[in-house]
């Protein structure tokens, strides 16, 4: 296939690819990196278009303009990648390379081999510079870094092959003549163009994956966690406890656990005396102290208002009570500072110890709540701890029988 036919086919393909890429980029994103990439792909298309229609243009334009377009395109692709990866770049280097390349092809626009050397070396330096920056930068997304290193690495190898092909060209040889090597040069450059296209598409898709992951995490944070304290909310507690319950159904020997409700004593008085901001600080402090006093395998949730629900997994009845006492003492020894005053808040705890899957969560919470009521009526700042491990217990009309 002759060089001109290859250039025309490259132009058609470049137009199609560029239209899809630009349309997708411009519809989805208005930020600077994507605009730079859009301009770069347009310049690649113009490069192929001018070269394929070179018979209708003056030799100065044909010998200079397409190559300048590719210089700028590679610089824009690099700049867009640096913006996307949050890497600071020295734009002066790119400007100097583009300027030197432009001056070189202007001076040797009619000397085929010299112009080819300048074009390949300028493009090669821009690609190699991008590769080096991403190779040295370790704090970027590992997958993005791998994509850039592989695609740009192949592009550097292809540039080396293009340079070797350009060596035997005669100085004044018309590059469109048969046997000039332009066919191979054009095909190889088109492969580089495809590599650039794949790089950009991969980075965009990777960015989409990361954005969706962050969105899912944000939605989970909103759905499962309490905004004020950062611990689980009711929905989050239910979801985790349901999972724990399913695991317990598979146990051959039922394991013990504690479900406890904590209520801040005289919380209304704290709000009325110091204000709701201090009340919020008290709740956050208590949530933090409960979390510190329990294990990662336990579940701590804000059940509503000033109430907290705790699930302590895989303990016997003695160790379960030890953990509950540790929580109470941790809160007793905790204070927050407000206007040079130390504000102390206490909690009352109603706790229930049981084994296996004998009772439903609503029944466990109801029984714990009754114990909490006893703790409150008995003077507050204390624990009421109940053990229900009768394997013969059953449920009647939704009530606990033991």
Buried (B, 14 or more C-beta within 10 A) or exposed (E): EEBBEBBBBBBBBBBEBBEEBBEBBEEEBEEEBBBBBBBBBBBBBBBBBBBBBBEEBEEEEBBBBBBBBBBBBBBBBBBBBBBBBEBEBEEEBBEEBBEBBBEBBBEBBEBBBBBBBBBBBBBBBBBBBBBEBBEEBEEBBEEBBEBBBBBBBBBBEBBEBBBEBBEEBEEEBEBBEEEBBBBBBBBBBBBBBBBBBBBBBBBBEBBEEEEEEEEEEEEEEEEBBBEEBEBBBBEBBBBBBEEBBEEBEEEEEBBBBBBBBBBBBBBEEBBEEBEEEBBEBBBBBBBBBBBEBBEEEBBBBBBEEBBBBBBBBBBBBEBBBEBBBBBBEBBBEBEBEBEEEEBEBBBBBBBBBBBBBBBEBEBBBBBBBBBBBEBBEEEBBBBBBBBBBEEEEEEEEEEBEB
